[in-house]
Amino acid sequence: MSFQHSFRGMILWFLSTYFIFGMLLNFLQNYSLSSLIPINPFDINLVILFIKMNSLSCFFLFMICTYLSFYKFYPIRKIALSLSLLLSLVLPICLRFLLDQRVFFWIFGETNYLPDASFSFYFSDNLYFAVYYIPSGIIYYFYKRNQALQSARIEAERQRAEAEISHLRSQINPHFLFNSLNNIYSLAYEKSDKILGAIEGLSGLLRYSLYEKSDFVPFEKEWTHIQQLIKIEQLRLIDPVEFEITIERTVYPKLIPPILLLPLIENIFKHGDVQKPAVSPKINISLYENIINVQIQNSISSTIQKDRQQGIGLVNIKKRLAFIYGNAMNFDVQEKDGTFSVNLSIPTQ
């Protein structure tokens, strides 16, 4: 698995390792600089500084080489990983031995260990540090790997949700656009002078449906296109119904998913009684504590049979709301005594 390295993160992880457990390891190892024979105070500080830096570099190499070995070869190339881990153990110790026992002796005349200390003793002694810093590198790798896996899962889930929402939108949009075209066809067949207004209104709906790619739009924008839809639907009616509409002004700037309410309004014309019914369709939209409440009610037509598309449209709306809001939304549909009602509540920004 590939993921981005963070040099800063590696340094912070190493320093945490060093400061939390370094003192304990030094105590167990009985590590000291008492064998040094200083010449003057400046030489003391300079030698200690170089030795400390060399030790830190060695410990850091234990960790970083191990981390990179797992990054490069885990989990596929097991033999290469084993050889790389062996190199992660040997290389830092060899470099530290070269600097501690050879280079520093040549420059300062002093060594970290006794001058005649053998490499085998030096190697075995440094295994105490490798035993901790090598596992630290392994832990850091799996920590980064787990982060990458979680990020990948979140991104995959986000893309899946977006694809699902787009699919649901693609199922909803043709539903009301198809009916609008049927209405225009009826006007054209009757050679009605209302056809130009219907085409203009449908053009606006098409633009909104096809080119609106935002996740959220102001309610005012959605309501503008709902009014266009109502005008198109009413053009084909001899005695169109008058809607009872109540909308709080505070709702207009609030954000909602696009093309959310359009299918619900279109559903009134397809399945409701819209030829001067006893009870006019009602649309009530209010805002309370950043929750938009939508109530839609209309009489069910006795002459139009309920078809399968109505059920699909409502199910798709509910699925889309669930993907966007989860349990934070409420969508309730009821049919009772010849009346169809929708109650919708969604949080807004």
C-alpha positions in Angstrom: 0.0 0.0 0.0 1.3 3.5 -0.9 0.8 6.5 1.3 2.4 9.8 1.9 5.5 10.0 4.2 5.7 12.7 6.8 9.3 13.5 7.7 8.0 15.7 10.5 5.9 12.8 11.7 8.8 10.5 11.7 10.9 12.9 13.7 8.2 13.4 16.3 7.6 9.7 16.6 11.3 9.1 17.1 11.7 11.8 19.7 8.7 10.4 21.6 10.4 7.0 21.5 13.7 8.4 22.6 12.5 10.6 25.5 10.0 8.1 26.8 12.2 5.0 26.8 15.7 6.3 26.0 16.5 7.0 29.6 15.3 3.6 30.7 17.4 1.9 28.0 20.5 4.0 29.0 20.0 3.0 32.6 19.7 -0.7 31.8 22.7 -0.5 29.5 24.7 1.5 32.1 25.6 3.8 29.3 28.0 6.7 30.3 30.7 8.9 29.0 32.9 8.6 32.1 35.6 6.8 30.1 36.3 10.0 28.3 39.5 11.9 29.2 38.9 15.6 28.6 41.6 18.1 27.6 39.6 21.2 28.2 35.9 22.2 28.7 35.5 23.0 25.1 36.6 19.6 24.0 34.3 18.0 26.6 31.2 19.7 25.2 32.3 19.1 21.6 33.0 15.4 22.0 29.8 14.8 24.0 27.8 16.7 21.4 29.2 14.6 18.5 28.8 11.3 20.4 25.3 12.1 21.3 24.4 13.1 17.7 26.0 9.9 16.5 23.9 7.9 19.0 20.7 9.6 18.0 21.5 9.1 14.3 22.0 5.4 14.9 18.8 5.0 16.8 16.9 7.0 14.2 18.4 4.8 11.4 17.1 1.7 13.3 13.6 3.1 13.2 13.6 4.7 9.7 15.2 1.8 7.9 12.8 -0.6 9.5 9.8 1.6 8.6 11.0 1.9 5.0 11.6 -1.9 4.8 8.0 -2.6 5.7 6.8 0.2 3.4 8.7 -1.2 0.4 8.2 -4.9 0.8 5.4 -5.7 3.2 3.3 -7.9 2.8 4.2 -9.3 -0.6 8.0 -9.7 -0.8 8.8 -11.6 2.4 12.4 -12.6 1.6 13.3 -9.1 0.5 11.6 -7.8 3.7 13.7 -10.2 5.9 17.0 -9.2 4.2 16.0 -5.5 4.5 15.3 -5.9 8.2 18.7 -7.5 8.7 20.3 -4.6 6.9 18.3 -2.2 9.1 19.9 -3.9 12.1 23.5 -4.1 10.9 23.9 -0.9 8.9 23.2 1.6 11.8 25.5 -0.3 14.2 28.4 -0.4 11.6 28.0 3.3 10.9 28.0 4.1 14.6 31.0 1.9 15.3 32.9 3.6 12.4 32.2 7.1 13.8 32.5 6.3 17.5 35.6 4.1 17.5 37.5 5.3 14.4 36.6 8.8 13.2 36.2 10.4 16.7 39.4 8.8 17.9 41.2 10.2 14.8 39.7 13.7 15.4 39.5 14.0 19.2 41.7 11.2 20.4 38.8 9.8 22.4 36.1 7.1 21.8 32.7 6.4 23.1 33.6 2.8 24.2 37.1 1.7 25.2 39.5 2.1 22.4 40.3 -1.6 22.2 36.6 -2.7 22.2 36.0 -5.3 19.6 33.3 -5.0 16.9 31.5 -8.1 18.2 31.2 -6.5 21.7 30.1 -3.2 20.2 27.5 -5.0 18.0 26.1 -7.1 20.9 26.0 -4.0 23.1 24.0 -2.0 20.6 21.4 -4.8 20.2 19.8 -3.4 23.4 18.9 -0.2 21.5 17.9 -2.1 18.3 15.5 -4.2 20.3 13.4 -1.1 21.0 13.9 1.2 18.0 13.3 -1.5 15.4 9.9 -2.4 16.8 9.2 1.3 17.1 9.7 1.6 13.3 7.4 -1.3 12.7 4.7 0.2 15.0 5.0 3.5 13.2 4.6 1.8 9.8 1.4 0.0 10.8 0.1 3.2 12.4 0.6 5.0 9.1 -0.8 2.1 7.1 -3.9 2.0 9.3 -4.4 5.7 8.8 -4.1 5.2 5.0 -6.5 2.3 5.0 -9.1 4.3 7.0 -8.7 7.3 4.7 -9.1 5.0 1.7 -12.2 3.5 3.2 -13.7 6.9 3.9 -12.9 8.1 0.4 -14.4 5.0 -1.1 -17.5 5.4 1.0 -17.8 9.0 0.0 -17.4 8.2 -3.7 -19.9 5.3 -3.4 -22.4 7.6 -1.7 -21.9 10.3 -4.3 -22.4 7.7 -7.1 -25.6 6.5 -5.3 -26.9 10.0 -4.9 -26.2 10.7 -8.6 -27.9 7.5 -9.6 -31.0 8.4 -7.5 -31.1 11.9 -9.0 -30.9 10.4 -12.5 -33.9 8.3 -11.6 -35.9 11.3 -10.2 -35.1 13.9 -12.9 -36.5 12.1 -16.0 -39.7 11.4 -14.0 -40.9 15.0 -13.9 -39.2 16.0 -17.1 -41.0 13.3 -19.0 -44.3 14.5 -17.7 -43.5 18.0 -18.6 -42.8 17.0 -22.2 -46.1 15.2 -22.3 -47.8 18.4 -21.2 -46.1 20.4 -23.9 -47.1 17.7 -26.4 -50.7 18.1 -25.4 -50.5 21.9 -25.9 -48.9 21.4 -29.3 -51.5 19.0 -30.4 -54.2 21.5 -29.4 -52.3 24.3 -31.1 -52.5 26.3 -27.9 -50.9 29.7 -27.6 -49.6 28.7 -24.2 -46.9 26.4 -25.7 -44.2 29.1 -25.9 -44.5 29.7 -22.1 -44.4 26.0 -21.5 -41.2 25.5 -23.5 -39.5 28.5 -21.8 -40.4 27.1 -18.4 -39.2 23.6 -19.3 -35.9 25.1 -20.6 -35.3 26.5 -17.1 -36.1 23.2 -15.5 -33.8 21.4 -17.9 -30.9 23.7 -17.1 -31.5 23.3 -13.4 -31.7 19.5 -13.7 -28.8 18.9 -16.0 -26.3 21.6 -15.0 -26.8 22.0 -11.3 -23.9 20.1 -9.8 -23.8 21.6 -6.3 -24.5 19.4 -3.3 -26.7 22.1 -1.8 -28.5 25.1 -3.2 -30.5 27.9 -1.5 -34.1 27.0 -1.0 -35.0 30.1 -3.0 -33.4 28.6 -6.1 -35.3 25.4 -5.7 -38.6 27.2 -5.1 -38.1 29.3 -8.3 -38.0 26.2 -10.4 -41.0 24.7 -8.5 -43.0 27.7 -9.5 -41.9 27.0 -13.1 -43.1 23.4 -12.8 -46.4 24.5 -11.4 -47.0 26.9 -14.3 -46.1 24.2 -16.8 -48.5 21.7 -15.2 -51.3 24.3 -14.9 -51.1 25.2 -18.6 -52.8 21.9 -19.6 -55.6 22.4 -17.2 -58.9 24.0 -18.1 -59.7 25.0 -14.5 -56.4 24.7 -12.6 -56.2 24.3 -8.9 -55.0 27.1 -6.7 -52.3 26.1 -4.2 -52.4 27.3 -0.5 -48.7 28.1 0.0 -47.2 29.3 3.3 -43.4 29.8 3.3 -41.5 31.6 6.1 -39.1 34.2 4.7 -36.3 32.9 6.8 -36.3 29.6 4.8 -35.2 31.2 1.4 -31.5 31.5 2.0 -31.1 28.1 3.7 -29.4 25.3 1.8 -31.1 22.1 0.7 -30.1 19.4 -1.8 -31.1 20.4 -5.3 -34.1 18.8 -7.0 -35.4 17.5 -3.7 -38.9 19.1 -3.5 -39.6 19.2 -7.2 -40.6 15.6 -7.5 -43.0 16.0 -4.5 -44.8 18.9 -6.2 -44.9 17.1 -9.5 -46.4 14.2 -7.7 -49.4 16.4 -6.8 -50.2 16.9 -10.5 -49.7 13.3 -11.5 -51.7 11.6 -8.8 -53.7 14.4 -7.1 -57.0 16.0 -7.8 -56.0 19.3 -9.5 -59.3 20.3 -11.2 -60.8 22.5 -8.5 -60.9 19.9 -5.7 -62.9 20.4 -2.5 -59.6 20.7 -0.6 -56.8 22.7 -2.3 -53.2 21.4 -2.3 -51.3 22.8 0.7 -47.6 23.6 0.9 -46.3 24.7 4.3 -42.6 25.3 4.8 -41.1 26.6 8.0 -37.8 26.9 9.8 -37.3 26.1 13.5 -33.8 25.9 15.1 -32.1 25.3 11.7 -34.6 22.5 10.9 -36.6 23.0 7.7 -40.1 21.5 8.0 -42.0 20.7 4.8 -45.7 19.7 4.9 -47.4 18.9 1.6 -51.0 17.8 1.4 -53.4 17.1 -1.5 -56.5 15.2 -2.4 -56.0 12.0 -4.3 -57.6 11.9 -7.7 -60.3 9.2 -8.1 -59.8 9.1 -11.9 -56.0 8.5 -12.0 -54.8 5.1 -11.0 -51.8 4.9 -8.8 -48.8 3.6 -10.8 -45.5 2.0 -9.9 -43.5 5.2 -10.6 -45.1 7.1 -7.7 -43.7 4.5 -5.3 -40.3 4.4 -6.9 -40.0 8.2 -6.8 -40.8 8.4 -3.1 -38.5 5.6 -2.2 -35.7 7.2 -4.2 -36.2 10.5 -2.4 -36.0 8.8 1.0 -32.8 6.9 0.0 -31.2 10.2 -1.2 -32.2 11.9 2.1 -30.7 9.0 4.1 -27.4 9.2 2.2 -27.2 12.9 2.8 -28.5 13.3 6.3 -28.6 9.8 7.9 -30.8 9.7 11.0 -30.9 13.5 11.2 -33.8 13.6 8.7 -37.4 12.6 8.8 -39.5 11.6 5.8 -43.1 10.4 6.4 -45.7 9.7 3.7 -49.3 8.9 4.5 -52.6 8.2 2.6 -55.8 8.6 4.6 -59.4 9.4 3.7 -58.6 10.4 0.2 -55.7 12.7 1.2 -52.1 12.2 0.5 -49.6 14.0 2.8 -45.8 14.3 3.1 -44.0 15.5 6.2 -40.3 16.2 5.7 -37.7 17.6 8.2 -34.1 18.2 7.3 -31.3 20.1 9.0 -29.9 23.1 7.1 -26.9 25.3 7.1 
